[in-house]
Amino acid sequence: MSKIISVHSFRGGTGKSNTTANIAALLAMDGARVGVVDTDIASPGIHVLFNLDEADMEHSLNDYLWGKCTIEQAAQDVSGHIGAEVKGQIFLIPASIKAGEIARILREGYDVGLLNDGFRDVIEKLKLDYLLIDTHPGLNEETLLSIAISNTLIIIMRPDQQDYQGTAVTVDVAKKLDVPKLLILVNKTPSNLDFEEVRNRVEQTYEAKVGAILPHSDEMMMLASSGLFTIQFPEHTVTKGLRNLVEQLKAG
């Protein structure tokens, strides 16, 4: 049974795309067929983490939404781009990074219902075990759709007062939409904080499970999205935390 996993944050800059890409890599290394959709159409970027150049993007999610191609034609096999042996496969459906096409989406919008059809179609056509949706920060029609059809929603937040308030809104929406599984990932946590105290505070505040607490990482900052952290630093605390999160996703 295929699983749809949305990775979301109320604010930008939480590490959402990095987390999505690394989860995809870990799942594929374990043998899964994984699709990744970049629905952050206004500010796409996850393709960079998979070393996919603009010149190699024959089609994009934008093309599908405008009826220029099927959803599977927009899917790029990036399994060979991650710098490690992959037992499964990773298919990336990137959003266009052309300024004119971004402007057109922002100006004209698109049929959000097509996204739902596309998600179902690509799962079937590519025989995916997992479809990861890298969402647009905040809450809009596309985000609500992604959350509503997800088997699991991962909400990423930082231990920051603005994130605490924004995450509360997202958790409330997810509960109203009856998402089967909700996990909170606390990212970029200062090492001087008591992680167990942070976990308890977050779980009590939102009445939701914390899937992982990841420390702030200088290595992540230095890598600067030039590759996948879990591949470059397989023994790092961040990688171990993400592996634990992946095991929770595989468990159901």
C-alpha positions as CSV (number, residue, x, y, z in Angstrom):
1,M,0.0,0.0,0.0
2,S,1.5,3.3,-1.1
3,K,1.9,6.1,1.5
4,I,1.6,9.8,0.9
5,I,3.7,11.9,3.2
6,S,3.5,15.7,3.3
7,V,6.4,17.6,4.8
8,H,5.3,21.0,5.9
9,S,6.2,24.1,8.0
10,F,4.3,27.2,8.8
11,R,7.3,29.4,8.1
12,G,10.1,29.2,5.6
13,G,13.7,28.5,6.6
14,T,13.0,25.5,8.8
15,G,14.9,23.0,6.6
16,K,11.8,21.5,5.0
17,S,13.2,20.7,1.6
18,N,16.5,19.4,3.1
19,T,14.4,17.1,5.4
20,T,12.2,15.9,2.5
21,A,15.2,15.1,0.2
22,N,17.1,13.2,3.0
23,I,14.0,11.2,4.0
24,A,13.6,10.2,0.3
25,A,17.2,9.1,0.0
26,L,17.0,7.0,3.2
27,L,13.8,5.3,2.0
28,A,15.3,4.6,-1.4
29,M,18.5,3.3,0.0
30,D,16.4,0.8,1.9
31,G,14.9,-0.4,-1.3
32,A,11.7,1.7,-1.7
33,R,10.4,3.4,-4.9
34,V,10.0,7.0,-3.8
35,G,8.4,10.0,-5.6
36,V,9.1,13.6,-4.5
37,V,7.0,16.5,-5.6
38,D,8.1,20.1,-5.2
39,T,4.8,21.9,-4.7
40,D,6.5,25.0,-3.5
41,I,5.9,26.5,-6.9
42,A,6.6,30.1,-5.9
43,S,10.1,29.3,-4.6
44,P,11.3,25.9,-5.9
45,G,14.6,24.5,-4.7
46,I,14.6,20.8,-3.8
47,H,16.1,19.9,-7.2
48,V,19.4,21.5,-6.1
49,L,19.7,18.9,-3.3
50,F,19.4,16.1,-6.0
51,N,21.9,17.8,-8.3
52,L,19.4,18.3,-11.0
53,D,20.3,21.1,-13.4
54,E,17.7,23.3,-15.1
55,A,19.0,22.0,-18.5
56,D,18.0,18.5,-17.5
57,M,14.4,19.4,-16.6
58,E,12.6,18.3,-19.8
59,H,9.3,18.9,-18.0
60,S,8.2,20.3,-14.7
61,L,5.2,20.2,-12.4
62,N,4.2,23.5,-14.0
63,D,4.0,21.8,-17.4
64,Y,1.6,19.2,-16.0
65,L,-0.6,21.8,-14.4
66,W,-0.8,23.6,-17.7
67,G,-1.7,20.4,-19.6
68,K,1.6,20.2,-21.5
69,C,2.6,16.7,-20.2
70,T,1.4,13.9,-18.0
71,I,2.5,13.8,-14.4
72,E,4.9,10.9,-15.0
73,Q,6.5,12.7,-17.9
74,A,7.5,15.4,-15.4
75,A,9.1,12.8,-13.1
76,Q,12.9,12.6,-13.3
77,D,14.8,9.6,-12.1
78,V,17.4,11.1,-9.8
79,S,18.6,7.9,-8.2
80,G,22.0,8.2,-9.6
81,H,22.5,11.8,-8.5
82,I,22.6,11.3,-4.7
83,G,26.2,10.0,-4.4
84,A,25.4,6.6,-2.9
85,E,24.1,3.2,-3.9
86,V,20.4,3.1,-4.0
87,K,18.5,-0.2,-3.9
88,G,15.2,1.5,-4.8
89,Q,14.6,4.5,-7.0
90,I,13.9,8.2,-6.5
91,F,11.7,10.1,-8.9
92,L,11.6,13.9,-8.6
93,I,8.9,16.1,-10.0
94,P,10.5,19.5,-9.9
95,A,8.7,22.9,-10.1
96,S,10.0,25.2,-12.8
97,I,12.8,27.6,-11.8
98,K,12.2,29.8,-14.8
99,A,11.2,33.3,-13.6
100,G,8.5,33.7,-16.3
101,E,6.8,30.4,-15.4
102,I,6.9,31.2,-11.7
103,A,5.3,34.6,-12.5
104,R,2.6,33.0,-14.6
105,I,1.7,30.6,-11.8
106,L,1.5,33.5,-9.3
107,R,-0.5,35.6,-11.7
108,E,-2.9,33.0,-13.1
109,G,-3.0,30.3,-10.5
110,Y,-3.8,26.7,-11.4
111,D,-6.4,24.0,-10.8
112,V,-5.6,22.6,-7.4
113,G,-7.8,19.6,-8.2
114,L,-5.2,18.6,-10.9
115,L,-2.7,18.1,-8.1
116,N,-4.8,15.5,-6.4
117,D,-5.3,13.6,-9.7
118,G,-1.6,13.9,-10.4
119,F,-0.5,12.5,-7.0
120,R,-2.7,9.5,-7.5
121,D,-1.6,9.0,-11.1
122,V,2.1,9.2,-10.4
123,I,1.8,6.7,-7.6
124,E,0.1,4.2,-9.9
125,K,2.1,4.8,-13.1
126,L,5.5,4.7,-11.3
127,K,4.5,2.0,-8.8
128,L,5.6,4.1,-5.9
129,D,5.9,2.9,-2.3
130,Y,6.0,6.5,-1.0
131,L,5.1,9.9,-2.4
132,L,6.7,12.8,-0.5
133,I,5.2,16.2,-1.0
134,D,7.5,19.2,-0.3
135,T,4.8,21.8,0.5
136,H,4.7,25.6,0.3
137,P,5.2,27.1,3.8
138,G,2.1,28.5,5.5
139,L,-1.5,27.5,4.7
140,N,-3.1,27.8,1.3
141,E,-5.4,25.7,-0.9
142,E,-2.6,23.5,-2.2
143,T,-1.3,22.9,1.3
144,L,-4.7,22.0,2.6
145,L,-5.2,19.5,-0.2
146,S,-1.8,17.9,0.4
147,I,-2.5,17.6,4.1
148,A,-6.0,16.2,3.6
149,I,-4.8,13.3,1.3
150,S,-1.7,12.4,3.4
151,N,-1.3,9.2,5.3
152,T,1.3,11.1,7.4
153,L,2.0,14.7,7.9
154,I,5.5,15.8,9.2
155,I,5.4,19.3,10.6
156,I,8.9,20.9,10.9
157,M,9.4,23.6,13.5
158,R,12.3,25.3,15.3
159,P,12.3,26.0,19.0
160,D,11.3,29.6,18.3
161,Q,8.3,31.5,19.6
162,Q,7.0,32.4,16.1
163,D,7.3,28.7,15.1
164,Y,5.4,27.6,18.2
165,Q,2.5,29.9,17.3
166,G,2.4,29.0,13.6
167,T,2.8,25.3,14.3
168,A,-0.2,25.4,16.6
169,V,-2.4,26.6,13.7
170,T,-1.1,23.8,11.4
171,V,-1.6,21.1,14.0
172,D,-5.1,22.3,14.6
173,V,-5.9,22.2,10.8
174,A,-4.3,18.7,10.5
175,K,-6.5,17.4,13.3
176,K,-9.6,18.9,11.8
177,L,-8.7,17.1,8.5
178,D,-8.3,13.8,10.3
179,V,-4.7,13.1,9.1
180,P,-4.1,9.5,10.2
181,K,-0.6,10.2,11.5
182,L,1.0,13.4,12.6
183,L,4.7,13.8,13.6
184,I,6.5,16.9,14.6
185,L,10.2,17.4,13.8
186,V,12.0,20.0,15.9
187,N,14.9,21.2,13.8
188,K,17.9,23.4,14.3
189,T,17.8,23.0,18.0
190,P,20.6,24.8,19.9
191,S,22.8,22.2,21.7
192,N,22.5,24.0,25.0
193,L,18.8,23.2,25.3
194,D,17.6,20.1,27.1
195,F,16.3,18.0,24.3
196,E,14.0,15.9,26.5
197,E,12.5,19.1,28.0
198,V,11.9,20.4,24.4
199,R,10.2,17.1,23.5
200,N,8.0,17.2,26.5
201,R,7.0,20.8,26.0
202,V,6.2,20.3,22.3
203,E,4.2,17.1,22.8
204,Q,2.2,18.7,25.7
205,T,1.6,21.9,23.8
206,Y,0.3,20.2,20.6
207,E,-0.9,16.9,21.9
208,A,1.1,15.3,19.1
209,K,4.1,13.0,18.9
210,V,7.6,14.4,18.3
211,G,9.2,12.2,15.7
212,A,12.7,13.7,16.1
213,I,14.6,16.5,17.6
214,L,17.6,17.5,15.4
215,P,20.4,19.7,16.7
216,H,21.7,22.8,14.9
217,S,24.5,21.6,12.7
218,D,27.5,23.6,11.4
219,E,28.2,20.8,9.0
220,M,24.7,21.3,7.5
221,M,25.4,25.0,7.1
222,M,28.7,24.3,5.5
223,L,27.2,21.8,3.1
224,A,24.9,24.6,1.9
225,S,22.5,22.4,0.0
226,S,25.3,21.1,-2.3
227,G,24.3,17.5,-1.5
228,L,22.4,15.2,0.8
229,F,23.4,15.5,4.4
230,T,22.6,11.8,5.3
231,I,24.9,10.7,2.5
232,Q,27.8,13.0,3.3
233,F,27.6,12.5,7.1
234,P,26.2,9.0,7.7
235,E,27.2,8.8,11.4
236,H,26.1,12.3,12.3
237,T,23.5,12.9,15.1
238,V,21.2,14.6,12.5
239,T,21.4,11.5,10.2
240,K,20.7,9.2,13.1
241,G,17.6,11.3,14.0
242,L,16.4,11.2,10.4
243,R,16.9,7.4,10.3
244,N,14.8,7.0,13.4
245,L,12.1,9.2,11.8
246,V,12.2,7.1,8.7
247,E,11.7,3.9,10.7
248,Q,8.6,5.5,12.2
249,L,7.3,6.3,8.7
250,K,7.9,2.7,7.6
251,A,6.1,1.4,10.6
252,G,2.8,2.9,9.5
